Amino acid sequence: MEQRHRHGYLYGTMVLAAGTVVVKLIGALFKIPLTNILGGVGMSYFNVAYELYYPLYALFVSGVPVAVSKLVSESMACGRARDARKLLRVAGAAFLAVGAAGSLLMFFGAGWFSARVQNPGSVWAVRMLSPALFFGCLMAALRGYWQGMQDMAPTAVSQIVEAVAKLAFGLALSYGVTVAGLRQFALEGTVFGAPCASAQEAQIAVLPYAAAGAILGVTVSTLCGAVYMAARHRLGRGAITPEQWKASPPAAPSRALLKRLVAIAVPVCVASLITNLTSFIDLISVMNRLGHAITRHPGVIEGIYEGLIPGGVGREMLASYLYGCYSGLAVPVYNLVPSLTTTIGVSLLPAVSAAWAVRDRRALERNVASALRLASLIAMPAGLGICAMAGPVLRLLFFSKPMESAVISPALHLMGLSAIFVALSLPVNAILQAVGRADLPVKLLLAGGGLKLVLNFLLVAVPRLNIQAAPVGTLVCYAFVLFVSFGVLVNSTGVRIPVGPVFGKPFFAAVCCAVGAWAANGLLERVCGSQLAAVGGVSIGVVIYVFVVLLTKTVTKEDILMVPGGEKFAKLLEKRSLLG
């Protein structure tokens, strides 16, 4: 524990980031073959379930780990170990009941929701995902406790357990249901009781059930993660030493602790809900406006995507197909960027909360500047890289879905820029939550979500723009959120953030990276296949990026020293004058 504290929040960030990389790799092993099984239509059913799950998860669960982490870290910083232990018991009891309510709401509201989003085939996928809210609450309380103790390893391992279980159960169930349905058609001419006139019709008819099977695998994986966290906590005995326990005053009353938990969790939940509502806004408004455009100008949209619409996808399913391309192919690539900077916010929050509680201005300023520089170093090259390499990356990842990749690659160019603003806003919002300004992200995200809704309504219904206009609202929303929240952060905390080293140098290096990757990919495509060219282009871009970062002395000695074992690396770079 002392070792982790000495290295500060960055140790936790590295642990979570490593876990996230592993999870994303496993997720790719899940999502890519799943997309190949389900196609654009099936992925629309799969993603509709998630689009309802995420807002409900945000409303019922997301505030739990933040509230528990913040209060546990503050309690330990102030020598109140008994409060820290009791906080977990209070949070577990209260929020499990909340999770149960959310699961019931999702299950019984599945039919109504699927009808409202004009995607009735998604109803069973929605129901299969509903128990995950209950399991998620248990896991969230335990993760928050260990994060508050500045030990990120249990969270990272539980995420890996979830990912492995999702891969195993999700793919097995989806594939098994697909095989069973098509076998029934071959023998009886029906798919789970529904008659089908052709094999092509049968392949479409089996998709709602195959998507539900994949989603059931996700629910099972959440249960596996919760079981791991419960076992880890029992074996770890709460990470409080006997000395800390004896020195601690008696724990505060349960009602007082619950009141503090709710006071923090509610605004965080509302902010997270509004964040997830941006995806929900996409689901509702994009599907609706796509349907409007197709109904009024079917020939225009069919002409734009001529040769890119699979057989069996009629005009009545075209909106689901286009949205499935967007949510099933482009969104997972786009989400890679903020998923990495999320780890910074999670590990930064307890460190900033502790510094704020004891008024350690130096530690606060050091952690904030370092975190934002790290977020920039991750978000900017990744976002600009996606912008420059949208088409090659989609063809590489979804090689068996060339039509879907071609449909959505123009939108992914703009989504790469959006990802930068989303990724940078996450640690900024975490800092605001840590210093008692959890209300601000709520207000800003609400305003940004309104902008997104208006832009979706106006632009997606334009036939020549259609699904390609969906990322515009996201870009405007999060650019607004980031700039305003950053300004408030500086004014309310008084921290001094050098804009050039923190944002300017990473941006310059990222531009060099993106241009280099794009140019290398173009040259390599002339001598080898598109997939090898994409791999080569990305690799060359990474090399260029590292070289420019070191040449411009973007990373400081203090950053390196916060990394475990960073003393030797710092000496090496300092000897070559490569540190800022």
C-alpha positions as CSV (number, residue, x, y, z in Angstrom):
1,M,0.0,0.0,0.0
2,E,2.8,2.4,0.9
3,Q,4.5,1.7,-2.4
4,R,1.3,2.6,-4.3
5,H,0.9,5.8,-2.4
6,R,4.4,6.8,-3.0
7,H,4.0,6.6,-6.7
8,G,0.7,8.4,-6.5
9,Y,-2.3,8.1,-8.8
10,L,-0.2,7.2,-11.8
11,Y,0.5,3.7,-10.4
12,G,-3.2,3.1,-10.4
13,T,-3.6,4.6,-13.8
14,M,-1.0,2.2,-15.2
15,V,-2.7,-0.8,-13.5
16,L,-6.2,0.2,-14.9
17,A,-4.7,1.1,-18.3
18,A,-3.0,-2.3,-18.6
19,G,-6.3,-4.0,-17.6
20,T,-8.2,-1.8,-20.1
21,V,-5.8,-2.8,-22.9
22,V,-6.3,-6.5,-22.1
23,V,-10.1,-6.0,-21.8
24,K,-10.2,-4.2,-25.2
25,L,-8.2,-6.9,-26.9
26,I,-10.5,-9.5,-25.5
27,G,-13.4,-7.3,-26.4
28,A,-12.2,-7.1,-30.0
29,L,-12.0,-11.0,-30.0
30,F,-15.7,-10.8,-28.9
31,K,-17.0,-7.9,-31.0
32,I,-15.4,-8.7,-34.3
33,P,-16.6,-12.3,-34.7
34,L,-20.0,-11.3,-33.2
35,T,-20.4,-8.6,-35.8
36,N,-19.5,-11.2,-38.4
37,I,-22.2,-13.5,-37.0
38,L,-25.0,-10.9,-36.6
39,G,-24.2,-8.4,-39.4
40,G,-25.6,-4.8,-39.5
41,V,-29.2,-5.8,-38.6
42,G,-28.3,-8.2,-35.8
43,M,-25.9,-5.7,-34.3
44,S,-28.8,-3.1,-34.2
45,Y,-30.7,-5.5,-31.9
46,F,-27.6,-6.1,-29.8
47,N,-26.8,-2.4,-29.5
48,V,-30.4,-1.3,-28.8
49,A,-30.2,-3.4,-25.6
50,Y,-27.0,-1.6,-24.6
51,E,-28.4,1.8,-25.5
52,L,-31.1,1.2,-22.8
53,Y,-28.7,-0.5,-20.4
54,Y,-26.2,2.3,-20.3
55,P,-28.6,5.1,-19.2
56,L,-30.1,2.9,-16.6
57,Y,-26.7,1.8,-15.4
58,A,-25.7,5.5,-15.3
59,L,-28.8,6.3,-13.2
60,F,-28.7,3.4,-10.8
61,V,-25.0,2.3,-10.6
62,S,-22.5,4.8,-11.9
63,G,-22.4,7.1,-8.9
64,V,-21.7,4.2,-6.5
65,P,-18.0,3.7,-7.1
66,V,-17.3,7.5,-7.3
67,A,-19.1,8.2,-4.1
68,V,-17.6,5.2,-2.2
69,S,-14.1,6.0,-3.6
70,K,-14.2,9.7,-2.7
71,L,-15.5,9.1,0.8
72,V,-13.2,6.1,1.5
73,S,-10.1,8.1,0.4
74,E,-11.1,11.1,2.4
75,S,-11.7,8.9,5.5
76,M,-8.4,7.2,5.2
77,A,-6.6,10.6,4.7
78,C,-8.2,11.9,7.9
79,G,-7.4,8.7,9.9
80,R,-11.0,7.4,10.0
81,A,-10.5,3.8,9.0
82,R,-13.7,2.6,10.7
83,D,-15.7,5.0,8.5
84,A,-14.1,3.6,5.4
85,R,-15.1,0.0,6.3
86,K,-18.6,1.0,7.3
87,L,-19.1,3.0,4.1
88,L,-18.9,-0.2,2.1
89,R,-21.5,-2.0,4.2
90,V,-23.9,1.0,3.9
91,A,-23.3,1.4,0.2
92,G,-23.8,-2.3,-0.5
93,A,-27.1,-2.6,1.3
94,A,-28.6,0.6,-0.1
95,F,-27.5,0.3,-3.7
96,L,-28.2,-3.4,-4.2
97,A,-31.9,-2.5,-3.6
98,V,-31.5,0.3,-6.2
99,G,-30.0,-2.2,-8.7
100,A,-32.8,-4.7,-8.2
101,A,-35.3,-1.9,-9.0
102,G,-33.4,-1.0,-12.1
103,S,-33.3,-4.6,-13.3
104,L,-37.1,-5.0,-12.9
105,L,-37.7,-1.7,-14.7
106,M,-35.6,-2.8,-17.7
107,F,-37.1,-6.3,-17.9
108,F,-40.7,-5.2,-17.8
109,G,-40.2,-2.1,-19.9
110,A,-38.4,-4.0,-22.7
111,G,-41.4,-4.3,-25.0
112,W,-42.4,-0.7,-24.7
113,F,-38.9,0.6,-25.2
114,S,-38.2,-1.6,-28.3
115,A,-41.4,-0.3,-29.9
116,R,-40.6,3.3,-29.1
117,V,-37.2,3.1,-30.9
118,Q,-38.8,1.3,-33.9
119,N,-36.8,-1.9,-33.3
120,P,-39.2,-4.5,-32.0
121,G,-36.7,-7.3,-32.8
122,S,-34.5,-6.2,-29.9
123,V,-37.0,-7.0,-27.1
124,W,-35.4,-10.3,-26.0
125,A,-31.9,-8.8,-26.1
126,V,-33.1,-6.0,-23.7
127,R,-34.7,-8.5,-21.3
128,M,-31.6,-10.8,-21.2
129,L,-29.4,-7.8,-20.2
130,S,-31.6,-6.6,-17.4
131,P,-30.1,-8.7,-14.5
132,A,-26.7,-7.1,-15.2
133,L,-27.9,-4.0,-13.4
134,F,-28.3,-5.9,-10.1
135,F,-24.9,-7.6,-10.4
136,G,-23.3,-4.3,-11.5
137,C,-24.4,-2.6,-8.2
138,L,-22.6,-5.1,-6.1
139,M,-19.5,-4.9,-8.2
140,A,-19.6,-1.1,-8.2
141,A,-19.6,-0.8,-4.4
142,L,-16.7,-3.1,-4.0
143,R,-14.7,-1.5,-6.8
144,G,-15.3,1.9,-5.3
145,Y,-14.0,0.8,-1.9
146,W,-10.7,-0.6,-3.3
147,Q,-10.3,2.5,-5.6
148,G,-10.7,4.6,-2.5
149,M,-7.9,2.6,-0.9
150,Q,-5.9,3.5,-4.0
151,D,-5.6,-0.1,-5.0
152,M,-6.8,-0.4,-8.6
153,A,-5.7,-4.1,-9.1
154,P,-9.1,-5.6,-8.0
155,T,-11.0,-3.4,-10.4
156,A,-8.6,-4.2,-13.3
157,V,-8.7,-8.0,-12.6
158,S,-12.5,-8.0,-12.3
159,Q,-12.8,-6.2,-15.7
160,I,-10.6,-9.0,-17.2
161,V,-12.7,-11.7,-15.6
162,E,-15.8,-10.0,-17.1
163,A,-14.3,-9.8,-20.6
164,V,-13.2,-13.4,-20.6
165,A,-16.6,-14.6,-19.5
166,K,-18.3,-12.4,-22.1
167,L,-16.1,-13.8,-24.8
168,A,-16.7,-17.4,-23.9
169,F,-20.5,-17.3,-23.1
170,G,-21.5,-14.5,-25.5
171,L,-20.0,-16.0,-28.6
172,A,-21.0,-19.6,-27.7
173,L,-24.6,-18.6,-27.0
174,S,-24.9,-16.4,-30.1
175,Y,-23.4,-19.0,-32.4
176,G,-25.4,-21.9,-30.8
177,V,-28.7,-20.1,-31.2
178,T,-27.9,-19.2,-34.9
179,V,-27.0,-22.8,-35.7
180,A,-30.1,-24.1,-33.9
181,G,-32.4,-21.7,-35.7
182,L,-31.0,-22.4,-39.2
183,R,-31.0,-26.1,-38.5
184,Q,-34.7,-25.9,-37.6
185,F,-35.4,-24.0,-40.9
186,A,-33.6,-26.7,-42.9
187,L,-35.7,-29.5,-41.2
188,E,-39.1,-27.7,-40.7
189,G,-39.1,-24.5,-42.7
190,T,-39.5,-22.4,-39.6
191,V,-37.2,-20.4,-37.3
192,F,-38.3,-20.9,-33.6
193,G,-41.8,-21.3,-34.8
194,A,-41.9,-18.5,-37.4
195,P,-42.3,-19.8,-41.0
196,C,-39.7,-18.6,-43.5
197,A,-40.0,-18.7,-47.3
198,S,-36.2,-18.8,-48.0
199,A,-32.8,-19.3,-46.5
200,Q,-32.1,-15.6,-46.7
201,E,-35.3,-14.9,-44.8
202,A,-34.4,-17.5,-42.2
203,Q,-31.0,-15.8,-41.7
204,I,-32.8,-12.5,-40.9
205,A,-35.4,-14.2,-38.7
206,V,-32.8,-15.8,-36.5
207,L,-31.0,-12.6,-35.7
208,P,-33.1,-11.3,-32.8
209,Y,-32.5,-14.6,-30.9
210,A,-28.8,-14.7,-31.8
211,A,-28.5,-11.2,-30.4
212,A,-30.3,-12.1,-27.3
213,G,-28.0,-15.1,-26.8
214,A,-24.9,-12.8,-27.1
215,I,-26.5,-10.4,-24.6
216,L,-27.2,-13.2,-22.1
217,G,-23.5,-14.0,-22.2
218,V,-22.8,-10.4,-21.2
219,T,-25.1,-10.8,-18.2
220,V,-23.4,-13.9,-17.1
221,S,-20.0,-12.1,-17.4
222,T,-21.3,-9.4,-15.0
223,L,-22.2,-12.1,-12.5
224,C,-18.7,-13.6,-12.8
225,G,-17.1,-10.2,-12.2
226,A,-19.3,-9.6,-9.1
227,V,-18.4,-13.1,-7.7
228,Y,-14.7,-12.3,-8.2
229,M,-14.9,-8.9,-6.4
230,A,-16.8,-10.5,-3.5
231,A,-14.2,-13.2,-3.1
232,R,-11.3,-10.8,-3.5
233,H,-12.7,-8.5,-0.8
234,R,-13.2,-11.4,1.7
235,L,-9.7,-12.7,1.1
236,G,-8.2,-9.1,1.2
237,R,-9.8,-8.3,4.5
238,G,-10.4,-4.7,3.5
239,A,-6.7,-3.6,3.3
240,I,-6.9,-1.8,6.7
241,T,-4.0,-2.5,9.1
242,P,-4.7,-3.3,12.8
243,E,-2.8,-0.1,13.6
244,Q,-5.1,2.0,11.4
245,W,-8.1,0.4,12.9
246,K,-7.0,1.0,16.5
247,A,-6.1,4.7,15.8
248,S,-9.4,5.4,14.2
249,P,-12.2,7.1,16.1
250,P,-15.6,5.3,16.2
251,A,-17.5,5.1,12.9
252,A,-20.1,7.7,12.1
253,P,-23.8,6.6,12.2
254,S,-25.0,4.7,9.2
255,R,-27.6,7.4,8.4
256,A,-25.0,10.1,8.3
257,L,-22.7,8.0,6.0
258,L,-25.7,7.2,3.7
259,K,-26.6,10.8,3.5
260,R,-23.0,11.7,2.4
261,L,-23.0,8.8,-0.1
262,V,-26.3,9.9,-1.7
263,A,-25.1,13.6,-1.8
264,I,-22.2,12.6,-3.9
265,A,-23.7,9.7,-5.9
266,V,-26.8,11.5,-7.1
267,P,-25.1,14.3,-9.1
268,V,-22.6,11.9,-10.4
269,C,-25.4,9.5,-11.5
270,V,-27.2,12.4,-13.2
271,A,-24.1,13.5,-14.9
272,S,-23.3,10.0,-16.1
273,L,-26.9,9.6,-17.2
274,I,-26.8,12.7,-19.3
275,T,-23.4,11.5,-20.7
276,N,-25.0,8.2,-21.7
277,L,-28.1,10.0,-22.9
278,T,-26.0,11.3,-25.8
279,S,-25.9,7.7,-27.0
280,F,-29.6,7.3,-26.2
281,I,-30.2,10.5,-28.1
282,D,-28.5,8.9,-31.1
283,L,-30.6,5.8,-30.8
284,I,-33.9,7.7,-30.6
285,S,-33.2,10.6,-32.9
286,V,-31.0,9.0,-35.4
287,M,-33.3,6.0,-36.0
288,N,-36.3,8.3,-36.1
289,R,-34.8,10.8,-38.5
290,L,-33.2,8.1,-40.7
291,G,-36.7,6.5,-41.0
292,H,-38.1,9.9,-41.9
293,A,-35.5,10.5,-44.6
294,I,-35.9,7.0,-46.0
295,T,-39.7,7.3,-46.1
296,R,-39.6,10.7,-47.9
297,H,-36.6,10.1,-50.2
298,P,-35.9,6.4,-50.5
299,G,-34.3,6.6,-53.9
300,V,-31.7,9.1,-52.8
301,I,-30.4,7.0,-49.9
302,E,-30.6,3.7,-51.8
303,G,-28.6,5.4,-54.6
304,I,-25.9,6.7,-52.1
305,Y,-25.4,3.1,-50.8
306,E,-25.9,1.3,-54.0
307,G,-24.0,-2.0,-53.8
308,L,-23.5,-1.7,-50.1
309,I,-26.8,-3.1,-48.8
310,P,-26.9,-6.9,-48.3
311,G,-29.6,-9.0,-49.8
312,G,-32.6,-9.5,-47.6
313,V,-32.3,-5.9,-46.2
314,G,-35.4,-4.3,-47.5
315,R,-36.5,-0.6,-47.4
316,E,-38.3,-1.2,-44.1
317,M,-35.0,-2.5,-42.4
318,L,-32.7,0.1,-44.0
319,A,-32.7,2.4,-41.0
320,S,-31.8,-0.5,-38.7
321,Y,-29.0,-1.5,-41.1
322,L,-27.5,1.9,-41.3
323,Y,-27.7,2.4,-37.5
324,G,-26.2,-1.0,-37.0
325,C,-23.2,-0.1,-39.1
326,Y,-22.8,3.1,-37.1
327,S,-23.3,1.5,-33.6
328,G,-21.8,-1.9,-34.4
329,L,-18.6,-0.9,-36.3
330,A,-17.8,2.8,-35.9
331,V,-18.8,3.3,-32.2
332,P,-16.6,0.5,-30.8
333,V,-13.6,2.0,-32.6
334,Y,-14.5,5.5,-31.4
335,N,-15.0,4.3,-27.8
336,L,-11.5,2.9,-27.6
337,V,-10.1,6.4,-26.9
338,P,-12.2,7.6,-24.0
339,S,-12.0,4.1,-22.4
340,L,-8.3,4.7,-21.9
341,T,-8.6,8.1,-20.3
342,T,-11.4,6.9,-18.1
343,T,-8.8,5.0,-16.2
344,I,-7.0,8.3,-15.5
345,G,-10.2,9.8,-14.0
346,V,-10.9,6.7,-11.9
347,S,-7.4,6.6,-10.3
348,L,-7.1,10.4,-10.1
349,L,-10.3,10.9,-8.1
350,P,-9.1,9.4,-4.7
351,A,-5.7,11.2,-5.0
352,V,-7.3,14.6,-5.7
353,S,-10.0,14.0,-3.0
354,A,-7.3,13.3,-0.4
355,A,-5.2,16.3,-1.4
356,W,-8.3,18.5,-1.4
357,A,-9.4,17.2,2.0
358,V,-6.1,18.2,3.7
359,R,-5.6,21.3,1.5
360,D,-2.3,20.0,-0.1
361,R,-2.2,22.5,-3.0
362,R,1.2,21.3,-4.3
363,A,0.0,17.7,-4.6
364,L,-3.3,18.9,-6.2
365,E,-1.6,21.0,-8.8
366,R,1.0,18.3,-9.6
367,N,-1.6,15.6,-10.0
368,V,-4.0,17.7,-12.1
369,A,-1.3,18.9,-14.6
370,S,0.2,15.4,-14.9
371,A,-3.2,13.8,-15.4
372,L,-4.3,16.2,-18.2
373,R,-0.9,15.9,-19.9
374,L,-1.2,12.1,-19.8
375,A,-4.8,12.3,-21.1
376,S,-3.6,14.5,-24.0
377,L,-0.7,12.1,-24.8
378,I,-3.3,9.2,-25.1
379,A,-6.3,11.0,-26.6
380,M,-4.8,13.2,-29.3
381,P,-2.8,10.6,-31.3
382,A,-5.5,8.0,-31.0
383,G,-8.3,10.4,-32.1
384,L,-6.4,12.0,-35.0
385,G,-5.2,8.5,-35.9
386,I,-8.8,7.3,-36.2
387,C,-9.6,10.4,-38.2
388,A,-6.8,9.7,-40.7
389,M,-7.1,5.9,-40.8
390,A,-10.9,5.4,-40.5
391,G,-11.3,3.3,-43.7
392,P,-8.2,1.1,-43.3
393,V,-8.9,0.4,-39.6
394,L,-12.5,-0.7,-40.3
395,R,-11.4,-3.0,-43.2
396,L,-8.7,-4.5,-40.9
397,L,-11.1,-5.1,-37.9
398,F,-14.2,-6.1,-39.8
399,F,-12.7,-7.8,-42.8
400,S,-15.8,-10.0,-43.4
401,K,-18.1,-7.0,-43.5
402,P,-16.7,-4.9,-46.3
403,M,-20.1,-3.3,-47.2
404,E,-20.8,-2.2,-43.6
405,S,-17.2,-0.8,-43.4
406,A,-17.6,1.2,-46.6
407,V,-21.0,2.5,-45.4
408,I,-19.7,4.0,-42.2
409,S,-16.1,4.9,-42.8
410,P,-16.9,8.6,-43.7
411,A,-18.6,9.0,-40.3
412,L,-15.7,7.6,-38.4
413,H,-13.4,10.3,-39.7
414,L,-15.3,12.9,-37.8
415,M,-15.8,10.6,-34.8
416,G,-12.0,10.5,-34.3
417,L,-12.1,14.3,-33.6
418,S,-15.1,13.8,-31.3
419,A,-13.2,11.1,-29.3
420,I,-10.5,13.7,-28.4
421,F,-13.0,16.0,-26.7
422,V,-14.8,13.2,-25.0
423,A,-11.5,11.6,-23.7
424,L,-10.2,14.9,-22.3
425,S,-13.5,15.8,-20.6
426,L,-13.5,12.7,-18.5
427,P,-10.5,13.5,-16.2
428,V,-11.6,17.1,-16.0
429,N,-15.0,16.0,-14.8
430,A,-13.4,13.6,-12.3
431,I,-11.4,16.4,-10.9
432,L,-14.5,18.6,-10.5
433,Q,-16.2,15.8,-8.7
434,A,-13.2,15.4,-6.4
435,V,-13.2,19.1,-5.4
436,G,-17.0,19.2,-4.7
437,R,-18.2,20.6,-8.1
438,A,-20.1,17.5,-9.2
439,D,-23.0,19.7,-10.2
440,L,-21.1,21.4,-13.1
441,P,-20.7,18.3,-15.4
442,V,-24.5,17.7,-14.9
443,K,-25.4,21.2,-16.1
444,L,-22.9,21.2,-19.0
445,L,-23.8,17.8,-20.3
446,L,-27.4,18.7,-20.2
447,A,-26.8,21.7,-22.3
448,G,-24.5,19.7,-24.6
449,G,-27.1,17.0,-25.0
450,G,-29.6,19.6,-26.1
451,L,-27.3,20.8,-28.8
452,K,-26.7,17.2,-29.9
453,L,-30.4,16.5,-30.1
454,V,-31.1,19.6,-32.2
455,L,-28.3,18.8,-34.6
456,N,-29.3,15.2,-35.0
457,F,-32.9,16.3,-35.7
458,L,-31.8,18.8,-38.4
459,L,-29.0,17.0,-40.1
460,V,-29.7,13.2,-40.1
461,A,-33.0,13.8,-41.9
462,V,-31.2,15.4,-44.8
463,P,-31.1,12.5,-47.3
464,R,-27.6,13.1,-48.6
465,L,-26.2,13.3,-45.1
466,N,-28.3,10.6,-43.3
467,I,-26.2,8.5,-40.9
468,Q,-23.0,10.4,-41.8
469,A,-24.3,13.4,-39.9
470,A,-24.7,11.5,-36.6
471,P,-21.2,12.4,-35.2
472,V,-21.7,16.2,-35.7
473,G,-23.8,16.5,-32.6
474,T,-21.4,14.5,-30.5
475,L,-18.5,16.7,-31.6
476,V,-20.3,20.0,-30.8
477,C,-21.6,18.6,-27.5
478,Y,-18.3,17.6,-26.0
479,A,-16.3,20.5,-27.4
480,F,-18.6,22.7,-25.5
481,V,-18.4,20.6,-22.3
482,L,-14.6,20.4,-22.4
483,F,-13.9,24.1,-22.9
484,V,-16.4,25.4,-20.3
485,S,-15.5,22.7,-17.6
486,F,-11.8,23.3,-18.1
487,G,-12.3,27.1,-17.5
488,V,-14.3,26.5,-14.4
489,L,-11.7,24.0,-13.1
490,V,-8.9,26.5,-13.3
491,N,-11.0,29.3,-11.8
492,S,-12.5,27.3,-8.9
493,T,-9.3,25.5,-7.8
494,G,-6.7,28.1,-8.7
495,V,-4.4,25.4,-10.2
496,R,-1.9,26.6,-12.8
497,I,-1.9,24.5,-15.9
498,P,0.7,25.2,-18.6
499,V,-1.3,25.0,-21.8
500,G,1.6,24.5,-24.2
501,P,3.3,21.5,-22.5
502,V,0.0,19.9,-21.4
503,F,-2.0,20.3,-24.7
504,G,0.2,22.0,-27.4
505,K,3.1,19.6,-27.5
506,P,1.0,16.4,-27.5
507,F,-1.2,17.9,-30.3
508,F,1.8,18.6,-32.5
509,A,3.1,15.1,-32.0
510,A,-0.3,13.6,-32.7
511,V,-0.6,15.5,-36.0
512,C,2.8,14.1,-37.1
513,C,1.6,10.7,-36.0
514,A,-1.6,10.9,-38.0
515,V,0.0,12.3,-41.2
516,G,2.8,9.7,-41.0
517,A,0.3,6.8,-40.6
518,W,-1.9,8.0,-43.5
519,A,1.1,8.5,-45.8
520,A,2.6,5.1,-44.9
521,N,-0.7,3.3,-45.4
522,G,-1.1,4.9,-48.9
523,L,2.4,3.9,-49.9
524,L,2.1,0.3,-48.5
525,E,-1.3,-0.3,-50.2
526,R,0.6,-0.2,-53.6
527,V,2.8,-3.1,-52.7
528,C,0.8,-5.3,-50.3
529,G,-2.8,-6.0,-49.2
530,S,-5.0,-3.4,-47.4
531,Q,-4.8,-5.2,-44.1
532,L,-1.0,-5.4,-44.0
533,A,-0.9,-1.8,-45.1
534,A,-3.1,-0.7,-42.3
535,V,-1.0,-2.6,-39.7
536,G,2.2,-1.0,-41.2
537,G,0.7,2.5,-41.3
538,V,-0.4,2.3,-37.7
539,S,3.0,1.0,-36.6
540,I,4.9,3.7,-38.4
541,G,2.6,6.3,-37.0
542,V,3.3,5.1,-33.4
543,V,7.1,5.2,-34.0
544,I,6.8,8.7,-35.4
545,Y,4.7,9.8,-32.4
546,V,7.2,8.4,-29.8
547,F,10.1,10.1,-31.6
548,V,8.4,13.5,-31.7
549,V,7.2,13.3,-28.1
550,L,10.8,12.7,-27.0
551,L,12.3,15.3,-29.4
552,T,9.9,18.0,-28.1
553,K,10.5,17.0,-24.4
554,T,6.8,16.6,-23.8
555,V,7.2,14.3,-20.8
556,T,8.7,15.7,-17.6
557,K,11.0,14.2,-15.1
558,E,8.3,14.4,-12.5
559,D,6.0,12.4,-14.7
560,I,8.6,9.6,-15.1
561,L,9.4,9.5,-11.4
562,M,5.7,8.9,-10.6
563,V,6.0,5.6,-12.5
564,P,7.1,2.6,-10.5
565,G,10.8,2.0,-11.4
566,G,10.9,5.3,-13.2
567,E,14.1,6.4,-11.6
568,K,16.3,4.5,-14.0
569,F,14.2,5.5,-17.0
570,A,14.3,9.1,-15.9
571,K,18.1,9.1,-15.6
572,L,18.4,7.5,-19.1
573,L,16.2,10.2,-20.7
574,E,17.7,13.0,-18.7
575,K,21.2,11.9,-19.9
576,R,20.1,12.3,-23.5
577,S,18.3,15.6,-22.7
578,L,14.9,14.2,-23.7
579,L,12.9,15.3,-20.6
580,G,11.0,18.6,-20.3
